[in-house]
Amino acid sequence: MTSLPGDSDQEGLPAEPHALVCARCGTRAEGPQPTWTCSVENGVRHYFCDTCARENLRAIEGRLDSAWW
């Protein structure tokens, strides 16, 4: 069943900012980073900074798990 618009338990609560951490090099960033890459591996989200994503672009496009990079 879907909720009607405005019928949310989270209504009125501000979104909590969360720090992103690059799964490869550990670089930290506050809030959303539109240029970072998000990969879902075995049901878990992994975020990669610009540098790591650029260095491993072929592996990402080839859909290899980050363990193979």
Distance bins in CASP14 RR format, pairs under 12 A and 6 or more apart:
PFRMAT RR
TARGET T0000
AUTHOR 0000-0000-0000
RMODE 2
METHOD distances of the structure
MODEL  1
1 7 0 0 0 0 0 1 0 0 0 0 0
2 8 0 0 0 0 0 1 0 0 0 0 0
3 9 0 0 0 0 1 0 0 0 0 0 0
3 10 0 0 0 0 0 1 0 0 0 0 0
3 11 0 0 0 0 0 1 0 0 0 0 0
4 11 0 0 0 0 0 1 0 0 0 0 0
5 11 0 0 0 0 0 1 0 0 0 0 0
6 12 0 0 0 0 1 0 0 0 0 0 0
10 16 0 0 0 0 0 1 0 0 0 0 0
15 31 0 0 0 0 1 0 0 0 0 0 0
15 32 0 0 0 0 0 1 0 0 0 0 0
16 30 0 0 0 0 0 1 0 0 0 0 0
16 31 0 0 0 0 0 1 0 0 0 0 0
17 29 0 0 0 0 0 1 0 0 0 0 0
17 30 1 0 0 1 0 0 0 0 0 0 0
17 31 1 0 1 0 0 0 0 0 0 0 0
17 32 0 0 0 0 1 0 0 0 0 0 0
17 33 0 0 0 0 0 1 0 0 0 0 0
18 28 0 0 0 0 0 1 0 0 0 0 0
18 29 0 0 0 0 0 1 0 0 0 0 0
18 30 0 0 0 0 1 0 0 0 0 0 0
18 31 1 0 0 1 0 0 0 0 0 0 0
18 32 0 0 0 0 1 0 0 0 0 0 0
18 33 0 0 0 0 0 1 0 0 0 0 0
18 45 0 0 0 0 0 1 0 0 0 0 0
18 47 0 0 0 0 0 1 0 0 0 0 0
19 26 0 0 0 0 0 1 0 0 0 0 0
19 27 0 0 0 0 0 1 0 0 0 0 0
19 28 1 0 1 0 0 0 0 0 0 0 0
19 29 1 0 0 1 0 0 0 0 0 0 0
19 30 1 0 1 0 0 0 0 0 0 0 0
19 31 1 0 0 1 0 0 0 0 0 0 0
19 32 0 0 0 0 0 1 0 0 0 0 0
19 33 0 0 0 0 0 1 0 0 0 0 0
19 47 0 0 0 0 0 1 0 0 0 0 0
20 26 0 0 0 0 1 0 0 0 0 0 0
20 27 0 0 0 0 1 0 0 0 0 0 0
20 28 1 0 0 1 0 0 0 0 0 0 0
20 29 1 0 1 0 0 0 0 0 0 0 0
20 30 1 0 0 1 0 0 0 0 0 0 0
20 31 1 0 0 1 0 0 0 0 0 0 0
20 32 1 0 0 1 0 0 0 0 0 0 0
20 33 1 0 1 0 0 0 0 0 0 0 0
20 34 0 0 0 0 0 1 0 0 0 0 0
20 35 0 0 0 0 0 1 0 0 0 0 0
20 36 1 0 0 1 0 0 0 0 0 0 0
20 37 0 0 0 0 0 1 0 0 0 0 0
20 38 0 0 0 0 1 0 0 0 0 0 0
20 45 0 0 0 0 1 0 0 0 0 0 0
20 46 0 0 0 0 0 1 0 0 0 0 0
20 47 1 0 1 0 0 0 0 0 0 0 0
20 48 0 0 0 0 1 0 0 0 0 0 0
20 49 0 0 0 0 1 0 0 0 0 0 0
20 50 0 0 0 0 0 1 0 0 0 0 0
21 27 1 0 0 1 0 0 0 0 0 0 0
21 28 1 0 1 0 0 0 0 0 0 0 0
21 29 1 0 0 1 0 0 0 0 0 0 0
21 30 0 0 0 0 0 1 0 0 0 0 0
21 31 0 0 0 0 0 1 0 0 0 0 0
21 33 0 0 0 0 0 1 0 0 0 0 0
21 36 0 0 0 0 0 1 0 0 0 0 0
21 45 0 0 0 0 0 1 0 0 0 0 0
21 46 0 0 0 0 1 0 0 0 0 0 0
21 47 1 0 0 1 0 0 0 0 0 0 0
21 48 0 0 0 0 0 1 0 0 0 0 0
21 49 0 0 0 0 1 0 0 0 0 0 0
21 52 0 0 0 0 0 1 0 0 0 0 0
22 28 1 0 0 1 0 0 0 0 0 0 0
22 29 0 0 0 0 1 0 0 0 0 0 0
22 33 0 0 0 0 1 0 0 0 0 0 0
22 36 1 0 0 1 0 0 0 0 0 0 0
22 37 0 0 0 0 1 0 0 0 0 0 0
22 38 0 0 0 0 0 1 0 0 0 0 0
22 39 0 0 0 0 0 1 0 0 0 0 0
22 46 0 0 0 0 1 0 0 0 0 0 0
22 47 1 0 0 1 0 0 0 0 0 0 0
22 48 1 0 1 0 0 0 0 0 0 0 0
22 49 1 0 1 0 0 0 0 0 0 0 0
22 50 0 0 0 0 1 0 0 0 0 0 0
22 51 0 0 0 0 1 0 0 0 0 0 0
22 52 1 0 1 0 0 0 0 0 0 0 0
22 53 0 0 0 0 1 0 0 0 0 0 0
22 55 0 0 0 0 0 1 0 0 0 0 0
22 56 0 0 0 0 0 1 0 0 0 0 0
22 66 0 0 0 0 0 1 0 0 0 0 0
23 36 0 0 0 0 0 1 0 0 0 0 0
23 37 0 0 0 0 1 0 0 0 0 0 0
23 38 0 0 0 0 1 0 0 0 0 0 0
23 39 1 0 0 1 0 0 0 0 0 0 0
23 40 0 0 0 0 0 1 0 0 0 0 0
23 41 0 0 0 0 1 0 0 0 0 0 0
23 44 0 0 0 0 1 0 0 0 0 0 0
23 45 0 0 0 0 1 0 0 0 0 0 0
23 46 1 0 1 0 0 0 0 0 0 0 0
23 47 1 0 0 1 0 0 0 0 0 0 0
23 48 1 0 0 1 0 0 0 0 0 0 0
23 49 0 0 0 0 1 0 0 0 0 0 0
23 52 0 0 0 0 1 0 0 0 0 0 0
23 53 0 0 0 0 0 1 0 0 0 0 0
23 56 0 0 0 0 0 1 0 0 0 0 0
23 65 0 0 0 0 0 1 0 0 0 0 0
23 66 1 0 0 1 0 0 0 0 0 0 0
23 67 0 0 0 0 0 1 0 0 0 0 0
23 69 0 0 0 0 0 1 0 0 0 0 0
24 36 0 0 0 0 0 1 0 0 0 0 0
24 37 0 0 0 0 0 1 0 0 0 0 0
24 39 0 0 0 0 0 1 0 0 0 0 0
24 46 0 0 0 0 1 0 0 0 0 0 0
24 47 0 0 0 0 1 0 0 0 0 0 0
24 48 1 0 1 0 0 0 0 0 0 0 0
24 49 1 0 0 1 0 0 0 0 0 0 0
24 50 0 0 0 0 0 1 0 0 0 0 0
24 51 0 0 0 0 1 0 0 0 0 0 0
24 52 1 0 1 0 0 0 0 0 0 0 0
24 53 0 0 0 0 1 0 0 0 0 0 0
24 54 0 0 0 0 0 1 0 0 0 0 0
24 55 0 0 0 0 1 0 0 0 0 0 0
24 56 1 0 0 1 0 0 0 0 0 0 0
24 59 0 0 0 0 0 1 0 0 0 0 0
24 60 0 0 0 0 0 1 0 0 0 0 0
24 66 1 0 0 1 0 0 0 0 0 0 0
24 67 0 0 0 0 0 1 0 0 0 0 0
24 69 1 0 0 1 0 0 0 0 0 0 0
25 36 0 0 0 0 0 1 0 0 0 0 0
25 47 0 0 0 0 0 1 0 0 0 0 0
25 48 0 0 0 0 1 0 0 0 0 0 0
25 49 1 0 0 1 0 0 0 0 0 0 0
25 50 0 0 0 0 0 1 0 0 0 0 0
25 51 1 0 0 1 0 0 0 0 0 0 0
25 52 1 0 1 0 0 0 0 0 0 0 0
25 53 0 0 0 0 0 1 0 0 0 0 0
25 54 0 0 0 0 0 1 0 0 0 0 0
25 55 0 0 0 0 1 0 0 0 0 0 0
25 56 0 0 0 0 0 1 0 0 0 0 0
25 66 0 0 0 0 0 1 0 0 0 0 0
25 69 0 0 0 0 0 1 0 0 0 0 0
26 36 0 0 0 0 0 1 0 0 0 0 0
26 46 0 0 0 0 0 1 0 0 0 0 0
26 47 0 0 0 0 1 0 0 0 0 0 0
26 48 0 0 0 0 1 0 0 0 0 0 0
26 49 1 0 0 1 0 0 0 0 0 0 0
26 51 0 0 0 0 0 1 0 0 0 0 0
26 52 0 0 0 0 1 0 0 0 0 0 0
27 33 0 0 0 0 1 0 0 0 0 0 0
27 36 0 0 0 0 1 0 0 0 0 0 0
27 47 0 0 0 0 1 0 0 0 0 0 0
27 48 0 0 0 0 1 0 0 0 0 0 0
27 49 1 0 1 0 0 0 0 0 0 0 0
27 50 0 0 0 0 1 0 0 0 0 0 0
27 51 1 0 0 1 0 0 0 0 0 0 0
27 52 1 0 0 1 0 0 0 0 0 0 0
27 53 0 0 0 0 0 1 0 0 0 0 0
28 36 0 0 0 0 0 1 0 0 0 0 0
28 47 0 0 0 0 0 1 0 0 0 0 0
28 49 0 0 0 0 1 0 0 0 0 0 0
29 35 0 0 0 0 1 0 0 0 0 0 0
29 36 1 0 0 1 0 0 0 0 0 0 0
29 47 0 0 0 0 1 0 0 0 0 0 0
29 48 0 0 0 0 0 1 0 0 0 0 0
29 49 1 0 0 1 0 0 0 0 0 0 0
29 50 0 0 0 0 1 0 0 0 0 0 0
29 51 0 0 0 0 0 1 0 0 0 0 0
31 47 0 0 0 0 0 1 0 0 0 0 0
32 38 0 0 0 0 0 1 0 0 0 0 0
32 47 0 0 0 0 0 1 0 0 0 0 0
33 47 1 0 0 1 0 0 0 0 0 0 0
33 48 0 0 0 0 0 1 0 0 0 0 0
33 49 1 0 0 1 0 0 0 0 0 0 0
33 50 0 0 0 0 1 0 0 0 0 0 0
33 53 0 0 0 0 0 1 0 0 0 0 0
34 47 0 0 0 0 0 1 0 0 0 0 0
34 50 0 0 0 0 0 1 0 0 0 0 0
35 47 0 0 0 0 0 1 0 0 0 0 0
35 48 0 0 0 0 0 1 0 0 0 0 0
35 49 0 0 0 0 1 0 0 0 0 0 0
35 50 1 0 1 0 0 0 0 0 0 0 0
35 51 0 0 0 0 0 1 0 0 0 0 0
35 52 0 0 0 0 0 1 0 0 0 0 0
35 53 0 0 0 0 1 0 0 0 0 0 0
35 54 0 0 0 0 0 1 0 0 0 0 0
36 45 0 0 0 0 0 1 0 0 0 0 0
36 46 0 0 0 0 0 1 0 0 0 0 0
36 47 1 0 1 0 0 0 0 0 0 0 0
36 48 1 0 0 1 0 0 0 0 0 0 0
36 49 1 0 1 0 0 0 0 0 0 0 0
36 50 1 0 0 1 0 0 0 0 0 0 0
36 51 0 0 0 0 0 1 0 0 0 0 0
36 52 0 0 0 0 1 0 0 0 0 0 0
36 53 1 0 0 1 0 0 0 0 0 0 0
36 54 0 0 0 0 0 1 0 0 0 0 0
36 60 0 0 0 0 0 1 0 0 0 0 0
37 45 0 0 0 0 0 1 0 0 0 0 0
37 46 0 0 0 0 1 0 0 0 0 0 0
37 47 1 0 0 1 0 0 0 0 0 0 0
37 48 1 0 1 0 0 0 0 0 0 0 0
37 49 0 0 0 0 1 0 0 0 0 0 0
37 50 0 0 0 0 1 0 0 0 0 0 0
37 51 0 0 0 0 0 1 0 0 0 0 0
37 52 0 0 0 0 1 0 0 0 0 0 0
37 53 1 0 1 0 0 0 0 0 0 0 0
37 54 0 0 0 0 1 0 0 0 0 0 0
37 55 0 0 0 0 0 1 0 0 0 0 0
37 56 0 0 0 0 1 0 0 0 0 0 0
37 57 0 0 0 0 1 0 0 0 0 0 0
37 59 0 0 0 0 0 1 0 0 0 0 0
37 60 1 0 0 1 0 0 0 0 0 0 0
37 61 0 0 0 0 0 1 0 0 0 0 0
37 66 0 0 0 0 0 1 0 0 0 0 0
37 69 0 0 0 0 0 1 0 0 0 0 0
38 44 0 0 0 0 0 1 0 0 0 0 0
38 45 1 0 1 0 0 0 0 0 0 0 0
38 46 1 0 0 1 0 0 0 0 0 0 0
38 47 1 0 1 0 0 0 0 0 0 0 0
38 48 1 0 0 1 0 0 0 0 0 0 0
38 49 0 0 0 0 0 1 0 0 0 0 0
38 53 0 0 0 0 1 0 0 0 0 0 0
38 60 0 0 0 0 0 1 0 0 0 0 0
38 66 0 0 0 0 0 1 0 0 0 0 0
39 45 1 0 0 1 0 0 0 0 0 0 0
39 46 1 0 1 0 0 0 0 0 0 0 0
39 47 1 0 0 1 0 0 0 0 0 0 0
39 48 1 0 0 1 0 0 0 0 0 0 0
39 52 0 0 0 0 0 1 0 0 0 0 0
39 53 0 0 0 0 1 0 0 0 0 0 0
39 56 0 0 0 0 0 1 0 0 0 0 0
39 59 0 0 0 0 0 1 0 0 0 0 0
39 60 1 0 0 1 0 0 0 0 0 0 0
39 61 0 0 0 0 0 1 0 0 0 0 0
39 62 0 0 0 0 0 1 0 0 0 0 0
39 63 0 0 0 0 1 0 0 0 0 0 0
39 64 0 0 0 0 1 0 0 0 0 0 0
39 65 0 0 0 0 1 0 0 0 0 0 0
39 66 1 0 0 1 0 0 0 0 0 0 0
39 67 0 0 0 0 0 1 0 0 0 0 0
39 68 0 0 0 0 0 1 0 0 0 0 0
39 69 0 0 0 0 0 1 0 0 0 0 0
40 46 1 0 0 1 0 0 0 0 0 0 0
40 47 0 0 0 0 0 1 0 0 0 0 0
40 63 0 0 0 0 0 1 0 0 0 0 0
40 65 0 0 0 0 0 1 0 0 0 0 0
40 66 0 0 0 0 0 1 0 0 0 0 0
41 47 0 0 0 0 0 1 0 0 0 0 0
41 48 0 0 0 0 0 1 0 0 0 0 0
41 60 0 0 0 0 0 1 0 0 0 0 0
41 63 0 0 0 0 1 0 0 0 0 0 0
41 64 0 0 0 0 1 0 0 0 0 0 0
41 65 1 0 1 0 0 0 0 0 0 0 0
41 66 1 0 0 1 0 0 0 0 0 0 0
41 67 0 0 0 0 1 0 0 0 0 0 0
41 68 0 0 0 0 0 1 0 0 0 0 0
41 69 0 0 0 0 0 1 0 0 0 0 0
42 65 1 0 0 1 0 0 0 0 0 0 0
42 66 0 0 0 0 0 1 0 0 0 0 0
42 67 0 0 0 0 0 1 0 0 0 0 0
43 65 0 0 0 0 0 1 0 0 0 0 0
44 65 0 0 0 0 0 1 0 0 0 0 0
44 66 0 0 0 0 0 1 0 0 0 0 0
45 66 0 0 0 0 0 1 0 0 0 0 0
46 52 0 0 0 0 0 1 0 0 0 0 0
46 53 0 0 0 0 0 1 0 0 0 0 0
46 56 0 0 0 0 0 1 0 0 0 0 0
46 60 0 0 0 0 0 1 0 0 0 0 0
46 65 0 0 0 0 1 0 0 0 0 0 0
46 66 1 0 0 1 0 0 0 0 0 0 0
46 67 0 0 0 0 0 1 0 0 0 0 0
46 69 0 0 0 0 0 1 0 0 0 0 0
47 53 0 0 0 0 1 0 0 0 0 0 0
47 66 0 0 0 0 0 1 0 0 0 0 0
48 54 0 0 0 0 1 0 0 0 0 0 0
48 55 0 0 0 0 1 0 0 0 0 0 0
48 56 1 0 0 1 0 0 0 0 0 0 0
48 57 0 0 0 0 0 1 0 0 0 0 0
48 59 0 0 0 0 0 1 0 0 0 0 0
48 60 1 0 0 1 0 0 0 0 0 0 0
48 66 1 0 0 1 0 0 0 0 0 0 0
48 69 0 0 0 0 1 0 0 0 0 0 0
49 55 0 0 0 0 1 0 0 0 0 0 0
49 56 0 0 0 0 0 1 0 0 0 0 0
50 56 0 0 0 0 0 1 0 0 0 0 0
50 57 0 0 0 0 0 1 0 0 0 0 0
51 57 0 0 0 0 0 1 0 0 0 0 0
52 59 0 0 0 0 0 1 0 0 0 0 0
52 60 0 0 0 0 1 0 0 0 0 0 0
52 66 0 0 0 0 1 0 0 0 0 0 0
52 69 0 0 0 0 1 0 0 0 0 0 0
53 59 0 0 0 0 1 0 0 0 0 0 0
53 60 1 0 0 1 0 0 0 0 0 0 0
53 61 0 0 0 0 0 1 0 0 0 0 0
53 66 0 0 0 0 0 1 0 0 0 0 0
53 69 0 0 0 0 0 1 0 0 0 0 0
54 60 0 0 0 0 1 0 0 0 0 0 0
54 61 0 0 0 0 0 1 0 0 0 0 0
55 66 0 0 0 0 0 1 0 0 0 0 0
55 69 0 0 0 0 1 0 0 0 0 0 0
56 62 0 0 0 0 0 1 0 0 0 0 0
56 63 0 0 0 0 0 1 0 0 0 0 0
56 64 0 0 0 0 1 0 0 0 0 0 0
56 65 0 0 0 0 0 1 0 0 0 0 0
56 66 1 0 0 1 0 0 0 0 0 0 0
56 67 0 0 0 0 0 1 0 0 0 0 0
56 68 0 0 0 0 1 0 0 0 0 0 0
56 69 1 0 1 0 0 0 0 0 0 0 0
57 64 0 0 0 0 0 1 0 0 0 0 0
57 69 0 0 0 0 0 1 0 0 0 0 0
58 64 0 0 0 0 1 0 0 0 0 0 0
58 68 0 0 0 0 0 1 0 0 0 0 0
58 69 0 0 0 0 1 0 0 0 0 0 0
59 65 0 0 0 0 1 0 0 0 0 0 0
59 66 1 0 0 1 0 0 0 0 0 0 0
59 67 0 0 0 0 0 1 0 0 0 0 0
59 68 1 0 0 1 0 0 0 0 0 0 0
59 69 1 0 1 0 0 0 0 0 0 0 0
60 66 0 0 0 0 1 0 0 0 0 0 0
60 68 0 0 0 0 0 1 0 0 0 0 0
60 69 0 0 0 0 1 0 0 0 0 0 0
62 68 0 0 0 0 1 0 0 0 0 0 0
62 69 0 0 0 0 0 1 0 0 0 0 0
63 69 0 0 0 0 0 1 0 0 0 0 0
END
